[in-house]
Amino acid sequence: GRMRPGEPIVCVSAAARHRRAAFQAVDFCMDHLKSSSWFWKREMRGGEWSWIEPRDEDHEDLARWQ
């Protein structure tokens, strides 16, 4: 569906025995979503749809996990 500017896009949550592990899990998920997921990469401007490509920083963030 359509979303408006300012609407929440994603909610990522995690549970773990230790908070650091939960923070890292959420961090990994967000890095993956920002660089590898297609479902939020399209926007309409001026009546036309266009795909938003990940930035170099998005790929660098994901590379931390490999």
C-alpha positions, 0 to 999 in steps of 0.5 A: 500500500501507499505510505505518507512521509513521516509514517512508520516504515519498519519495526524490528525487535529482538529478545535475547538473554543479554541486551547487547545480543538483542541490539546486535540482532536489530542492527543486523536486521536493519542493515539487511533491510536497508541494502538487500530488501526490495519491498521499501525501495520504490517511491512515487514522485511527480506521478511516476514510480521509481526504484531507490537504490541502496547507498554505498553506506548501506552496502558498507554497513551490511558488509560488517556482518559477512 
